[in-house]
Amino acid sequence: MEFVDKIYEIGERPPLGIVPRRMYAWTIRNERLGSPETAFGVELVDVPMIRDDELLVYNISAGINYNGIWAATGKPKNVIDSNGDYFDEKQDFHICGSESCGIVYAVGKNVKNYKVGDIICVGGSKYSSDDKDIQSGMDPCFSPSYHIWGYESNYGAFAQFSRVQECQCVKKADNLDFDEAACAYATGVTAYRMLNGWKGNTLKKGDVVLIWGGAGGLGISAIQITKALGGIPVAVVSSEEKGELCKQLGAAGYIDRSKFDHWGSVSALSDKEYRSWIAQATKFRRSIWKIVGEKRSPAIVLEHPGRDTLPTSLFVCENGGMVVLCGATSSYMADIDLRFLWLNQRRIQGSHAGTQKDAAEYIKLVEKYDIHPYIGKKYDWSELPKAHEDCAKKVYKGKLVVRIGAE
């Protein structure tokens, strides 16, 4: 690797093996925290030096995810104040971005599976290669060192170059272009782990799967994976237009949640109000049965709205089934009727991103069934703040992608 003083402009790719000392990056700083439109700013920063177990990746495209919005607002966590907690040097700026596709420009001496020139996808799941428990076989997602790159640790995907660990990397699927590969990882691997990662409640052929936010990036990935593995995906959406898209992508049918009004907390309801809630939740469950064609409830419910929908998810889940949760976009403070949990022996399972093994299995599935992420919009580099605003407002269906470098 040779360092040079030349500044390469966005869209201009250095020759392999040549790395500029400085790079363009979208950063956030404490004094700019607020909306994504004002929090993100372009700066010239030093290209980070890699360590023995790390790679330097030239980013061609990056996916937009909700954690960029959290980082920009500083809520629920100020990622700048916690900068340096995970293997990084303490900085007064933070570079977001938790998934990308690019080209390897440098590798540390302990990197085994990648070389300069390889085209790879980089995901957000990052953990210490020195963790003795992981080396002994523990699921890396359970390690204290496990965290999300580009959110909890610095030097994420929204820059010309990123410093990443080998555990974050997986080869680009042959059937995906750079933009597709850049946005397939975060939601695809998350959905794959939710459906296949929890012993006793893994997806089986013929299983009904209820998928909240069916027209979003995670929802579409879950529909495609469920369909490919022989399950019956049922989407929950906010409009008929989004529902029809879900059907085009493999859903057996959809439920328009705007036709129901029983969302939110159940703990403060009066007896009369709770009876009304039960009636609405029962009507919602019958909508699932109608789509399936028989009285079969979801073996798996993919949850991420949280407070508004968790009581309904638990109510409609099959006896012995699982509500698996990977987020809480409506609120992380939720309540449920515990009777549906213990009397029906249902399970609520947390699930967070995935491991390198999950990613490799997902890529195999993508190639075998020719799965492509649905991209709602592609943005130029200069539009990155707007991409996050659009993500927050749910302006587009599917995934959002920003183009950074030249192929």
C-alpha positions as CSV (number, residue, x, y, z in Angstrom):
1,M,0.0,0.0,0.0
2,E,1.4,3.4,-1.0
3,F,0.1,6.6,0.5
4,V,-0.2,9.7,-1.7
5,D,-1.0,13.4,-1.0
6,K,-3.4,13.7,-3.9
7,I,-7.0,14.3,-3.1
8,Y,-9.3,12.1,-5.1
9,E,-12.7,13.6,-5.9
10,I,-15.9,11.7,-5.3
11,G,-16.4,9.3,-8.2
12,E,-12.7,9.2,-8.9
13,R,-11.1,5.9,-8.0
14,P,-7.4,5.6,-7.2
15,P,-5.3,2.8,-8.8
16,L,-5.3,-0.4,-6.7
17,G,-2.7,-0.2,-4.0
18,I,-2.6,3.6,-4.0
19,V,-4.3,5.2,-1.0
20,P,-4.7,9.0,-0.4
21,R,-3.8,10.3,3.0
22,R,-7.1,12.3,3.1
23,M,-10.6,11.3,2.0
24,Y,-14.0,12.9,1.8
25,A,-16.5,11.7,4.4
26,W,-20.0,12.7,5.6
27,T,-19.5,13.3,9.3
28,I,-21.6,14.3,12.2
29,R,-20.5,16.5,15.1
30,N,-22.0,17.5,18.4
31,E,-22.6,21.0,17.4
32,R,-24.7,19.9,14.4
33,L,-26.9,17.2,16.0
34,G,-30.5,17.6,15.0
35,S,-32.2,16.7,11.7
36,P,-30.2,14.6,9.2
37,E,-30.3,17.6,6.8
38,T,-28.2,19.7,9.2
39,A,-26.3,17.0,11.2
40,F,-24.4,15.6,8.2
41,G,-21.6,17.6,6.8
42,V,-18.8,16.8,4.2
43,E,-15.3,17.0,5.5
44,L,-11.8,16.0,4.5
45,V,-10.5,13.6,7.1
46,D,-7.5,11.3,7.4
47,V,-7.8,7.9,5.9
48,P,-7.6,5.5,9.0
49,M,-4.6,3.2,9.3
50,I,-5.6,-0.4,9.4
51,R,-4.5,-2.9,12.1
52,D,-3.4,-6.5,11.6
53,D,-6.9,-8.0,11.5
54,E,-8.4,-5.2,9.4
55,L,-9.1,-4.3,5.8
56,L,-9.3,-0.9,4.0
57,V,-12.2,-0.9,1.6
58,Y,-12.9,1.7,-1.1
59,N,-16.7,2.2,-1.0
60,I,-18.6,2.2,-4.2
61,S,-22.2,2.2,-2.8
62,A,-23.7,2.3,0.7
63,G,-27.1,1.4,2.1
64,I,-29.2,3.9,4.1
65,N,-30.5,2.6,7.4
66,Y,-32.4,4.0,10.4
67,N,-29.4,4.1,12.7
68,G,-28.1,7.0,10.6
69,I,-31.2,9.0,11.7
70,W,-30.6,8.0,15.3
71,A,-26.9,9.1,15.0
72,A,-27.9,12.4,13.4
73,T,-30.4,13.3,16.1
74,G,-28.2,12.0,19.0
75,K,-31.1,10.0,20.3
76,P,-31.5,7.5,21.9
77,K,-27.7,7.5,22.0
78,N,-25.0,10.2,21.3
79,V,-22.6,8.2,19.3
80,I,-20.0,11.0,19.3
81,D,-19.8,11.0,23.1
82,S,-19.2,7.2,23.0
83,N,-16.8,7.4,20.1
84,G,-13.7,5.3,20.8
85,D,-15.5,2.7,23.0
86,Y,-15.0,-0.1,20.4
87,F,-11.4,-0.4,19.2
88,D,-11.3,3.0,17.5
89,E,-9.3,6.1,18.3
90,K,-11.3,8.8,20.1
91,Q,-12.5,11.4,17.6
92,D,-14.7,14.5,17.8
93,F,-16.5,13.4,14.6
94,H,-18.4,10.3,13.6
95,I,-18.8,8.6,10.2
96,C,-22.0,6.7,9.9
97,G,-23.0,3.9,7.5
98,S,-23.5,0.3,8.4
99,E,-23.4,-1.5,5.0
100,S,-21.5,-1.1,1.8
101,C,-20.1,-2.8,-1.3
102,G,-16.6,-2.0,-2.5
103,I,-13.1,-3.0,-3.4
104,V,-10.4,-4.1,-1.0
105,Y,-7.4,-1.7,-1.1
106,A,-5.3,-3.0,1.7
107,V,-5.3,-5.9,4.2
108,G,-3.6,-6.5,7.5
109,K,-1.2,-9.3,8.0
110,N,-3.7,-11.5,9.9
111,V,-6.4,-11.3,7.3
112,K,-6.9,-14.7,5.8
113,N,-9.7,-14.8,3.3
114,Y,-9.5,-11.5,1.3
115,K,-6.8,-9.8,-0.8
116,V,-6.4,-6.5,-2.6
117,G,-8.8,-6.2,-5.5
118,D,-11.5,-8.4,-4.1
119,I,-15.1,-7.1,-4.4
120,I,-16.9,-7.5,-1.0
121,C,-19.9,-6.6,0.9
122,V,-19.4,-5.1,4.4
123,G,-22.0,-5.5,7.1
124,G,-22.5,-3.8,10.4
125,S,-21.8,-6.7,12.8
126,K,-18.4,-6.2,14.4
127,Y,-16.7,-7.9,17.3
128,S,-13.2,-8.5,18.7
129,S,-11.2,-11.2,16.9
130,D,-9.4,-11.8,20.2
131,D,-12.6,-12.7,22.1
132,K,-11.8,-16.0,23.8
133,D,-15.5,-16.9,24.2
134,I,-16.1,-16.5,20.4
135,Q,-13.0,-18.5,19.7
136,S,-14.5,-21.3,21.9
137,G,-17.7,-21.3,19.8
138,M,-20.0,-18.7,21.4
139,D,-22.4,-16.9,19.0
140,P,-20.5,-13.6,18.3
141,C,-23.7,-11.6,18.7
142,F,-23.7,-12.5,22.4
143,S,-20.2,-11.1,23.0
144,P,-19.6,-7.9,25.0
145,S,-17.4,-6.8,22.1
146,Y,-20.3,-7.1,19.6
147,H,-21.6,-3.8,18.2
148,I,-22.8,-2.2,15.0
149,W,-20.1,-0.6,12.8
150,G,-21.0,2.9,11.6
151,Y,-23.2,3.5,14.6
152,E,-21.5,2.4,17.8
153,S,-18.0,2.4,16.2
154,N,-16.5,5.0,13.8
155,Y,-15.3,5.0,10.2
156,G,-18.5,3.7,8.7
157,A,-19.6,3.4,5.1
158,F,-20.3,7.1,4.3
159,A,-16.8,7.9,3.2
160,Q,-14.5,7.1,0.3
161,F,-12.7,4.5,2.4
162,S,-13.6,2.4,5.5
163,R,-11.6,0.5,8.0
164,V,-13.3,-2.8,8.7
165,Q,-12.7,-6.2,10.3
166,E,-12.6,-9.5,8.4
167,C,-15.7,-10.7,10.4
168,Q,-17.8,-8.0,8.7
169,C,-17.0,-9.1,5.2
170,V,-18.5,-11.5,2.8
171,K,-18.1,-11.9,-1.0
172,K,-20.5,-10.0,-3.2
173,A,-23.2,-12.3,-4.6
174,D,-22.6,-12.9,-8.3
175,N,-26.2,-12.0,-9.3
176,L,-26.2,-8.5,-7.6
177,D,-24.7,-5.3,-8.9
178,F,-22.8,-2.9,-6.6
179,D,-25.9,-0.9,-5.6
180,E,-28.0,-4.0,-4.9
181,A,-25.1,-5.6,-2.9
182,A,-24.6,-2.5,-0.9
183,C,-28.2,-2.5,0.5
184,A,-28.8,-6.3,0.7
185,Y,-26.7,-7.0,3.7
186,A,-28.2,-5.2,6.7
187,T,-31.9,-6.1,6.2
188,G,-31.2,-9.4,4.4
189,V,-28.9,-10.9,7.1
190,T,-31.1,-9.5,9.9
191,A,-34.2,-11.1,8.4
192,Y,-32.4,-14.4,7.7
193,R,-31.3,-14.7,11.3
194,M,-34.8,-13.8,12.6
195,L,-36.3,-16.6,10.5
196,N,-33.5,-19.2,10.9
197,G,-31.5,-18.4,13.9
198,W,-33.6,-19.5,16.9
199,K,-33.6,-23.2,17.6
200,G,-37.1,-24.5,18.2
201,N,-38.7,-21.8,16.1
202,T,-36.9,-21.8,12.8
203,L,-38.8,-21.4,9.5
204,K,-40.2,-24.7,8.1
205,K,-41.9,-25.3,4.8
206,G,-45.5,-24.3,5.0
207,D,-45.1,-22.0,8.0
208,V,-47.2,-18.8,8.0
209,V,-45.0,-15.8,8.7
210,L,-46.5,-12.4,9.5
211,I,-44.2,-9.5,8.5
212,W,-44.7,-6.0,9.8
213,G,-43.6,-3.2,7.4
214,G,-43.8,-5.5,4.5
215,A,-42.9,-2.8,1.9
216,G,-39.8,-1.7,3.8
217,G,-36.2,-3.0,3.3
218,L,-36.5,-5.6,6.2
219,G,-40.0,-6.6,5.2
220,I,-39.2,-7.2,1.6
221,S,-36.1,-9.2,2.5
222,A,-38.3,-11.3,4.9
223,I,-40.9,-11.9,2.2
224,Q,-38.3,-13.0,-0.3
225,I,-36.5,-15.4,2.2
226,T,-39.8,-16.8,3.5
227,K,-41.0,-17.5,-0.1
228,A,-37.7,-19.1,-1.1
229,L,-37.7,-21.4,1.9
230,G,-41.3,-22.6,1.3
231,G,-43.1,-20.5,3.9
232,I,-46.2,-18.4,3.5
233,P,-45.4,-14.7,3.9
234,V,-48.2,-12.4,5.0
235,A,-47.3,-8.7,4.9
236,V,-48.7,-5.8,7.0
237,V,-48.6,-2.5,5.3
238,S,-50.0,1.0,5.5
239,S,-51.6,1.2,2.0
240,E,-53.0,-0.9,-0.8
241,E,-50.2,0.3,-3.1
242,K,-47.5,-1.1,-0.7
243,G,-49.5,-4.3,-0.3
244,E,-49.6,-4.9,-4.1
245,L,-45.9,-4.4,-4.2
246,C,-45.5,-7.1,-1.5
247,K,-47.6,-9.5,-3.5
248,Q,-45.5,-8.9,-6.6
249,L,-42.4,-9.7,-4.5
250,G,-43.9,-13.0,-3.2
251,A,-46.3,-12.3,-0.3
252,A,-49.4,-14.5,-0.2
253,G,-51.4,-11.4,0.6
254,Y,-51.4,-8.3,2.8
255,I,-53.2,-6.6,5.6
256,D,-53.7,-2.8,5.4
257,R,-53.1,-1.7,9.0
258,S,-54.8,1.7,8.4
259,K,-58.1,-0.2,8.5
260,F,-57.6,-1.0,12.2
261,D,-57.3,1.3,15.1
262,H,-56.3,-0.8,18.1
263,W,-52.6,0.1,18.1
264,G,-50.6,1.1,21.1
265,S,-50.4,0.4,24.8
266,V,-53.0,-2.0,26.3
267,S,-52.1,-1.5,30.0
268,A,-54.2,1.7,30.5
269,L,-57.3,0.4,28.8
270,S,-60.5,0.0,30.8
271,D,-62.4,-3.4,30.8
272,K,-64.7,-2.1,28.1
273,E,-61.8,-0.7,26.0
274,Y,-59.9,-3.9,26.3
275,R,-62.9,-6.0,25.1
276,S,-62.9,-3.7,22.1
277,W,-59.2,-4.2,21.6
278,I,-59.7,-8.0,21.7
279,A,-62.4,-7.7,19.0
280,Q,-60.1,-5.7,16.8
281,A,-57.2,-8.1,17.3
282,T,-59.4,-11.0,16.5
283,K,-60.5,-9.3,13.3
284,F,-56.9,-8.8,12.5
285,R,-56.2,-12.5,13.0
286,R,-59.1,-13.5,10.8
287,S,-57.6,-11.4,8.1
288,I,-54.5,-13.6,8.3
289,W,-56.6,-16.7,8.1
290,K,-58.4,-15.4,5.1
291,I,-55.1,-14.8,3.2
292,V,-53.8,-18.3,4.2
293,G,-57.1,-20.0,3.2
294,E,-57.5,-21.8,6.5
295,K,-57.4,-21.1,10.3
296,R,-53.6,-21.2,10.6
297,S,-51.9,-18.5,12.6
298,P,-48.3,-17.3,12.1
299,A,-45.6,-19.7,13.4
300,I,-43.3,-16.6,13.3
301,V,-44.1,-12.9,13.6
302,L,-41.3,-10.5,12.4
303,E,-41.6,-7.5,14.7
304,H,-39.9,-4.2,14.6
305,P,-42.5,-1.4,15.3
306,G,-42.5,-2.3,19.0
307,R,-45.0,-0.6,21.3
308,D,-47.8,0.0,18.7
309,T,-47.9,-3.6,17.4
310,L,-46.3,-6.0,20.0
311,P,-49.6,-6.8,21.8
312,T,-51.2,-7.7,18.5
313,S,-48.2,-9.8,17.4
314,L,-48.3,-11.9,20.6
315,F,-52.1,-12.3,20.3
316,V,-52.1,-13.6,16.7
317,C,-49.0,-15.8,17.0
318,E,-49.5,-19.6,16.8
319,N,-49.4,-21.6,20.0
320,G,-45.7,-22.5,20.5
321,G,-44.8,-19.9,18.0
322,M,-42.4,-17.0,18.1
323,V,-42.6,-13.2,18.0
324,V,-39.0,-12.2,17.0
325,L,-38.1,-8.6,17.4
326,C,-35.3,-6.6,15.9
327,G,-36.2,-3.0,16.6
328,A,-38.8,-0.6,18.0
329,T,-39.6,2.2,15.6
330,S,-42.8,3.2,17.3
331,S,-41.2,3.1,20.8
332,Y,-39.1,0.7,22.8
333,M,-41.3,1.1,25.9
334,A,-44.0,-1.5,25.3
335,D,-46.5,-3.7,27.3
336,I,-48.3,-6.9,26.6
337,D,-50.9,-9.2,28.1
338,L,-48.7,-11.9,29.6
339,R,-51.6,-14.5,29.5
340,F,-51.1,-15.0,25.8
341,L,-47.4,-15.6,26.5
342,W,-47.6,-18.3,29.1
343,L,-51.0,-19.9,28.5
344,N,-50.3,-20.4,24.8
345,Q,-46.5,-21.1,25.4
346,R,-45.5,-18.5,22.9
347,R,-42.0,-16.9,22.7
348,I,-40.7,-13.4,22.4
349,Q,-37.2,-13.5,21.0
350,G,-34.8,-10.6,20.5
351,S,-32.7,-10.7,17.4
352,H,-29.9,-8.2,16.4
353,A,-28.3,-8.1,13.0
354,G,-26.4,-11.4,12.3
355,T,-23.0,-13.1,12.2
356,Q,-20.6,-13.7,9.4
357,K,-22.0,-17.2,9.2
358,D,-25.6,-15.8,8.8
359,A,-24.3,-13.5,6.1
360,A,-22.6,-16.4,4.1
361,E,-25.8,-18.5,4.3
362,Y,-27.9,-15.5,3.2
363,I,-25.6,-14.9,0.2
364,K,-26.0,-18.5,-0.8
365,L,-29.7,-18.1,-0.7
366,V,-29.6,-14.9,-2.8
367,E,-27.5,-16.7,-5.5
368,K,-29.6,-19.9,-5.5
369,Y,-33.0,-18.2,-5.8
370,D,-31.8,-15.1,-7.7
371,I,-33.0,-12.8,-5.0
372,H,-32.6,-9.0,-5.6
373,P,-33.3,-6.3,-3.0
374,Y,-36.0,-3.8,-4.0
375,I,-34.4,-0.4,-4.3
376,G,-36.8,2.5,-3.8
377,K,-34.3,5.2,-4.8
378,K,-30.7,5.7,-5.6
379,Y,-29.0,8.9,-4.4
380,D,-25.9,10.8,-5.5
381,W,-23.2,11.5,-2.9
382,S,-24.4,15.0,-2.4
383,E,-27.9,13.8,-1.5
384,L,-27.0,11.7,1.5
385,P,-28.7,13.9,4.1
386,K,-31.9,13.9,2.0
387,A,-31.7,10.2,1.8
388,H,-31.9,10.0,5.5
389,E,-34.8,12.5,5.7
390,D,-36.6,10.4,3.1
391,C,-35.9,7.2,5.1
392,A,-37.3,8.9,8.3
393,K,-40.5,10.0,6.4
394,K,-40.8,6.6,4.6
395,V,-41.1,8.4,1.3
396,Y,-40.0,5.4,-0.7
397,K,-40.6,1.7,-0.5
398,G,-37.8,-0.8,-0.1
399,K,-34.1,0.1,0.3
400,L,-32.3,3.4,-0.3
401,V,-28.8,3.5,-1.7
402,V,-26.2,6.3,-2.1
403,R,-23.5,6.0,-4.7
404,I,-20.0,7.0,-3.5
405,G,-17.2,5.7,-5.8
406,A,-16.5,4.6,-9.3
407,E,-16.7,0.9,-10.2
